[in-house]
């Protein structure tokens, strides 16, 4: 990571976070940070993979796949994957709290995640509330925009996460 902390006055709470034994271990261990980052990427793959499948199905691609069973399979995988991403992301944050908070890119990324989680909840409630497995469920124009923004938004979050290491 680049040293972005010099441009922002250090906050005592962030300094305290970075002094935690786990944060120090994340920075100083040869294998810990790369292992956590690898698990983070695995969680991203699970999360984005299931979100993409559901979103494409909601857009009408793969209509032969019944929506209700797909939701029952994909949502738990999405939730577990998100928990893995949140846990590993939090561990990486511990190691570089001041740098991350000083980065507008990190702030945008977290804001996007919050918006996308809200969007996913709305889409899930709309789709899961459909009582029929006949695949007659169709999104209206606003719903299709929501789904397209979901795919694009998660790709942006992934990109912002990667860019954090370089800007």
C-alpha positions, 0 to 999 in steps of 0.5 A, a space after each residue: 500500500 502507498 503511504 497516504 497517511 501523511 496527508 491526513 492528521 492521524 486519529 488516535 483511535 486509528 493509531 490504536 487499531 493499528 497497534 492491536 496485536 492482530 494488526 501488527 501480526 497482519 503487517 509483520 507476518 510473512 504469510 498472514 496478510 497474503 493468506 487473508 487477502 487470498 481468502 478475501 478474493 475467494 469470498 469476492 468470487 463466491 459473492 459476485 458469482 452468486 449475485 451475477 447468476 441471480 441478477 442475470 436470471 432476473 434480467 431474463 437470461 436462463 429462464 429455464 432455471 426456476 427462480 425460487 430454487 436458484 434463490 434458495 441456493 444462491 442467497 446462503 452462498 452469497 451471505 456466507 461469502 459476504 461474511 467472509 469478505 467482511 471478516 477478511 476485509 476487516 482484518 486488512 483494515 486493522 493493518 492499515 486503518 489510517 491509510 484506508 480512512 485517508 483514501 477517498 477510494 476506500 470511503 467510496 467503496 464502503 458507501 457503494 457496498 452499503 448501497 448495493 446491500 440495500 439494493 440486493 435486499 430490495 431485489 431479493 424481497 421482490 423476487 422471493 415474494 413471487 409465489 410462483 415457480 413457473 418463471 412467470 416473474 418479470 422485472 419492470 423497467 426500474 427493476 431491470 435498472 436495479 439489476 444492471 446497477 447491481 452488476 456494474 456496482 459490484 464490479 466497481 467495488 471489486 475494482 476499487 478494492 484492487 485500486 486501493 493497493 496502487 493509489 
